Each structure stands twice: as C-alpha cells, then as structure tokens.
Amino acid sequence: MERVYSAAVIGGGPAGLMAAGLLGQGGLPVLLLEKNDQPGKKLRITGKGRCNLTNNCEVEDFLRNVPRNPRFLYSALYGFTPQDTMAFFEGLGVPLKTERGDRVFPQSDRAGDVVDALTNWCRAQGVEFRQGEVEAVAPGAPFSLSLKEGGAVSAHRVVVATGGLSYPQTGSTGDGYRFARQLGHTVTPPGPSLVPLRCGEQWCKNCQGLSLKNVTLTVEEVGKRRPVFCELGEMLFTHFGVSGPLVLSASCHMEDAPGRYRLHIDLKPGLTREALDRRLLRDFEEYRNKNLQNALGKLLPQKLIGSYVALTGIPGEKKVNQLTQAERGEMVRVMKDLPLTVSGFRPAAEGIVTRGGVSVREVDPGSCQSKRCPGAYFVGEVLDVDGYTGGFNLQIAFSTAVAAARDILAQPR
C-alpha cells in the first residue's frame, strides 16, 4: 500500500525545516519535499552570507517593524519569541551574537552553520527528505501532492512553506501561491519588498558605490501632505538609483508606481539650517581663495560634491569668497533636502522578501491553518506579511512554523 504521511511539508527553507523538525520531534511520520538538491539554499545567502536570523527585541517592538498585517503575527510571536529562537539555535550548538540594531548572527558569521544545524536536527528527529517539485495540491482525506517527476504523495496534513518570489535562483518562484489558489485561497498580488529603487536622476550613476551614513531619508507621495516614511540611517547610491538599509525599509511603504514618490535626503540631520550656514562660513573662511567645488571636502564625500554643486545651480569654479548670502542659502537648502524622483522598483528577483501572498484573513492566526481548507497550513513568506530588514522576516518564518507544528501535534492522530 502507498504510504500516507501524517504531514508533508513543501519547501526546505527556514519555515519548512522548523515545522518539519518539530513534527518529527513530536513523533509524526513527516516528509519534507524540496525541489533543490539541498535544503536551505536561500538561507545560506541571507545577511550577505552571515544569516541575520532574528532581532533581539520584545514582541511589541518587533510588531512595530512589520508594516503589513502585524496583528496577524501576535499569537505566533508570543508563542515563539525572538528569545526562544535564540535559545533554540544555541541549543543546537550555534553560538550567537547581537550586533547594532539588535540584529542576531551566528558568532561564526556563517549562514551555513544555521542551515547545517537545522538540517541535522531535522534528520535526527526522523524527518524524511525527498528532492521533488510539487506541481499541484489536491484537498482530501488525505491530501494528494502531485510531483513534477511523476507520482504523488499522500498526507493527512500539508504545510506550505515555499517562500515568495525573491531570489528565484534559490527556488522561490511563487509555487505556494498556486497551491493556495488550488486550495481555495485568495492571493494578494505579490511583488518585491525590501527592494532597491530606480531613480530618474542620472547623477546617481556618478555616485555609484557611495554609502551615506547618518542621513535622514524622507519619502513623500505626490499630492499627499504626510510623508510615507522618514528615518535616520544608511543608504547607498547605485548605477540605477539607490539602495541600502534605509531605502529597503522605505520600499515596504511604497508601491511600484513611477513618478508617484519623491525622496528627500537630509545630508546633515544633526545640524539646523542656521548651524549649517555657520559651518559653511567657517569652512569658506579657511578656503576663501578656492573654487566652490574644491572647498566642500570637510562637509561632503568627494564622490557627491560634483552632483551636489550642480544641483545648487552655482558654478563650481566660483571662488567661495564671492558667494552671496542667497547662494549660501541655496547650498544649505540642497544639503538639507537633496531630491530624487523614484521611477520604479528593481525587479522582484532583487527584493529581499516578497510583499503580498496568501490573504491572512483566510488563515487562523493562532495556528496558521487554513480557514478554507482544514488540514492545510501556510507559514513564512508565502503569507501576506513582511517585515523590515534586521532579522524580522526570518523570525516570522520560525514563529509561524512553530505555530503550525504545535497545532498539528495537538490534533488527534
């Protein structure tokens, strides 16, 4: 007779590995299906290969870093907190460290250590691994999972942990959305989040590779009075526009709509306009016989000076001792409000996570079980929740996976 598993987990990423391991630990026959030749492929490249696996903050602070559907995660996060995640991995023999912004990394700075620990733990709990790509999921008692390679798998419970659309080369190609629709679910149209932005201004290319630290980025929507985002931090110029932590976080609050948003960069947020004017006067006294473009080295990165001077409209070869008060005022204005026009998002493949996904209205927040198809569970990035950069999205994967596994283990066998 064909074997019927107690649970089949689709996807060998962080959520899938966590769910499968807990189910195996609870004594259930569980199969983990992963289409790559090894699990955790995307996890190995997170955090630039260092794996920022959670954020060492309290749950209420955590929720403030989830711009989409944060309240859905309330039960899951209190059921398995960031501190629980840290204790879990320490227990698996992965020493951790907390860095700036409460970001948690393995002490080794090797994402592979996290993947190996999870995978070895799953195997020790009796989880059966199989390389195979699921084409369709049919509800029933049991569920039937059709495989691309031929044949099918039967399971009483199905956990969909397929991720989103980001980094498709790692296997995140949106399969879970297809399964959700097959099971009667609504899928909020997916798109990139935590994604770099393309800008219309060509001078960005001149500043390619320049990182700005301790600047304030404000995002305004055309026609709206209140900014959609405003934070202090770090950003990066690229050949297409801007990226870096500030920009990635800002993208969570934006839609991919060319011309709809303008960026405003305060290069000197620690100085008022009056204080900045006094600073200019001091520098110009020291460099009074120099051209303007050669007198800004103490205030601005060299790579930015040419573009900045052009934006002020003041000839770069003008001597600083000839600058008028009005010209100085314009210099202050641009330094406090360097403008950029957003022409769109970079492709979904470049987003760190995916926004959109399985509608959380159709999923029970305490168990991550489908309200439309009992026995089906959705965990991790496939859900319509996403957080800022800083370990929040991996924690969402772990917490939702734990919620699903605990609910399955509580069911009659």
N, C-alpha and C positions, 0 to 999 in steps of 0.2 A: 504493500500500500504506500501511496505517496505520503511523505511526512508532512504534518501540519505543525508549524511552529506556533508557540504561544504568542510571539511577536516578531515582526520583521521591521527592521529599521532601514530606511532608504537614505543613504548618504553617510559617508565616513568622515565628516568634519567634526568640529568640536561638539556640536549638539548631538550628532549621531553617536559618537563614541561615548559621550557621557551617558546618554539614555541606554545604549546597549549594555554598557558595563554595569550599570545599576540593575537592569533587568536580569542580567546573568548572575549578579551577586545575590539577587533575590530568588534564585533557583529556577528561573524560567528558561526553557529552550528558546534561544533568540538567535536570529540570523541578521547579520549586518551586510547589506548589499552596497557595494561601492564600485562605480564604473571605472575609476582609475586603478592602476596596478598596485597602488598602495594608499592607505587612508591618510587623511591629514595633509593633503598636498597644498591646499591654500593656507592652512595653519602654519606651515613651515616658512611662509614668506611674510607673515604678518609682522607688523612692527619692524619693518626692514630686516626681517630675519631674526629679530630678538624676541618677538611674541609678548606684546603688552596684554597679558591675559586677564586682567581685571583692573579696577580702580579701588584703592583702599579708602573708601568713603562710606558714610552712613547711607542707608537706603533713601531717605528723603533728599539728601544731596544728589544721590545717584539719579533719582527721578527728574531732577531739575536739568539733567544733562541728556534727557531723552525728549527731543522735540515732537515726535509723532507717537500718539497714543500711550503716554507714560502710565496712565492709571491702570491700563490693562496688565501691566507688569507688577503691580503692587503685591499681590499674593505670591507670585513666583519669586520675587526678590526677597521678600521677608521669609519665604520658605527655604531659600538657599542664597545667603547674602554674599557680598564680596569677601567677607572674612571667612565664610565657610569655604569658598573657592580656594582661598589661600591655604587654609588648613588642609584641604583635600590634596592639593598638589605637594605641599610639604610632606604629607603622609605618604605620598607616592615616591618620595625621595628626590623631589625637585626643590632645592633651596631657593627662596625668593628674596627680592629686594624691592623697596618702594622708592621711586625717584620723584623728581619735580612733578607737581600736579597730581600727586598720589597715584602715579602710574606704577603698576606692579609688573616686574620682569623676572625671569629666572636669573639667578646670580651668574650663571654661565653665559648669559646673553645669547643663548642658542635656542631658537624656537624648536629645533629638532628634539631637544630634551623633553619638551612638553608633549610633543607628538608621540615620542617613543614611550614615555611614561603612561600616557592614556592607552595606547595600543597594547602594551604589555599587560596593563591592568585588565583590559577587556579580555584578552586571551586567558588570563589567569582565572577569570570569572566564568569561563566556558563559552564565551561568545563565539559563534561560528562566523567566520569571514568568508565572503564569496565575492569575487570580481564579476560584476554583471550590471548591465544597464537596463533599468526598468522602463518599459515603454508605456504601460498602462496599469492602472489600479482599478479593479472592479470590486465594488462592495458585495458583501455576502457573509454567510456564516460557513466557512471562513472567507476572508478576503482572498482574491486571486491577483497575483502580480505577474503580468506577462513580461518576459525578458526579450530583449532585442536579439540575443543569441539563440533564442528558441526556448520553448518550455515555459513553465510558470512556477511560482512559489505560492504556497498557501499558508496563511497565518490568521490567527484569531484577532490580532491587533496589528495595526500598521502605524509606524511613526515616520512622518515625512520630515526629513532633516537635510534637505537638498541644497540649502543656501539660496542665494538670489541670482543676480546676473553679473556681479562684479568678478573680475579676473576669470573670464570664461576658459582660459587655457588651463585652469586648475579643475575644471569640471562644473563650475557654477554657470549653467546655461539655461536656467529657468524651468527645469523639468518639474519642479514642485508645483508650479502654477498650473501646469497641465493636469497633474494628478488631482489638485484641489478642485479644478473645474469638473473633472470626471466624477468626483465625489459630491458634486452639487454646490460647490462654494463659489462665492463672488471673489474675484481677484482685483484689488485696486491696481490700476495700471502701473507696472514697475518702471523705475528709472534710476539713474545714478544718484547717490547721496555721498557726502564727504568726497566731493569731486572738484578738481581744478576748474577754473573759469577762463573762458576765452574773452579777450578784451579787444575793443575796436581800435585802440590807440597803438600805432606802430612802434612807438618809442619803447614799449615793453621789451621788444626784442633786443634793443640796445642795452637793456639792464639784465639780460638773461643770466641767471645764476646768482643774482644779488639777493641776499637774505636781509630783511629788515627786522630788527628785534625791538621790542618795547615800543611798538607803534599801535595806534588805535585805528581799527577798520570799522567804518560805518557803511551799512548798505541801506540805500533808500530806494523805494519803489516809486516810479514816476507817477505823480498825481496824488501820492499819499503823504500825510504830514508826519507820521511817526516812522522812524527807521525800523526796518525789519530785523536788524542785527547791529550791535555795537559792542566791540570787545577790544581789550588790550592784549597784545601778544606778538606772535612772529608770523611773517609771511615771506613769500619767495616770488621773484619775477622769473618768467619762463619765456620761451620763444613765442608762445601763443597768448600769454596773458599773465595770470597769477595763480599761485598755489601756496602750499604751506598750511600749518595748523589753523590760523585764523580764517583763511579762505575756505578750507574744507568744512569747518564748523558753520561758516556763513551759508554755504550751499544748502545746508539742511533746511534753511528757512526760505529758499528761493525755488522758483520754477524755471524750467529751461525755456525762457522766453526772451529772444533777442531784443535788446533795447528797453526792456522793462525795468532794469535796475541800473543804478549808478553807485560806484564805490567811491568813498572819500577816505583818504589816508591822512591821518594826523601824524606827521613825522616827528613831532616834538610834543607829545601829550603832557609831559611834565612841566611845560612852560606855558604861561598865558601869552597872549599876543603882545602885551606890553613888555613882559620879561624877555620874550624872544626878540623884540625890537632892540631892547637894551643890549642883548647878547650880540646882535648884528653890529651895532655901533662899536662895541669893544673890538670885535674881530676886524672891522673895517678900519679902525684906528691903527691896528697892528699892520694891516695890509693896504694902507691907504694909497700906495703907488702901484698896486697890482690891478690887473683886469678882474672883473667880477668872477669870471669862470675859474680864476686861479686863487680866489680868496674865500672859498667855501669849504676847504678841506677839513676844518675842525667841526663843522656842523653837519656835513652830509657825506655819504660814501662817494668815493671818486666816480664810481660807475653811474651814479644817479645825477651828478652835477649838470652834465650837458643837457639832459632832458628837462631837468628842473628849471634851468635858466631859460630854456626855450619856452616853457610854459608861462614864465613870468612876463614874456614879451620884451625883456630888457636885453639889449645887445651884450653878448658875453664878453666882448672886448672893451666894454666901457669901464673906465677907471672907477674904483669904488669911492674915491674922494669926489667924484662928480655925480654920485647918485642923489636923487631928490628924496624928500620925505615920502612923497607919493609912491615912488618906485620901491622904497624900502617897505612901505605898507603892502605893496603887491607881493613882495618877496615873503613877507610874514604870512599873508593870506594863503599863498600856494603851499607854503611849508606846513601850514595847519590844515590844509584841505587840498591834497593832491588828488585830482579827479580821474576816474576811469569809467568807461562805459562797458557794461557786460554784453557781449554779443552771443553768449550761449555757454552751455556746459561742454566739457570734454566728453568723449563717448562713455557709455555705460561701463565699458570694459575697464575704464580708468578710475571708476568710483571705488572707494574702499568698501562701501556697503551699498545695498540696494534699498531705495525707498519704495513704498508700495508693497503689494503682496497679498496674502490671504487676509480677508477682512476680519479684524478682531471681534467684530460684532457677532460673528458666526462661530467663535471659538470660546470655550469656557476658560476664563482667566485663571481659575484655581487649578485646573488640570491640563490645560491646553488640548482638551479633547473637543472634537468637532461637535457642534450642536446640530448639525445636519446629517452627520453620518457617524453614529456611535461606533466606537472602536478605532476610529482614525484620529490621529494626533498630529498637530503641526507645531514644530519647535524651531527656534533660531531665526535666521534671516529670512526664511520663507514667509514669515508673518509680517504684517504691515506695522512694524515698529523699527525704529532705528535711533541710535544714539550718536553723540559726538565722538570724535577721536579721543582716545585716552583709556582704552580698555573696556568701555561701556558695552560695546557690541558683543564681545566675547562673553562677558558676564551674562548678557541677555540670553545667549546661546546656552550657557551652562544652567542658568536658573530655570528656563523653560523646559529644558531636557529633564531636569530633576523633577519638576512638577509632573510631567507626563509619566515618567518611570514610576514615581510613587503612586500615581493614580492606577496605573496598570497593575502594579503589585498588590493594590488593595482590592482588586476585583476578584470575584470567585474564580477558582481555577477548574 
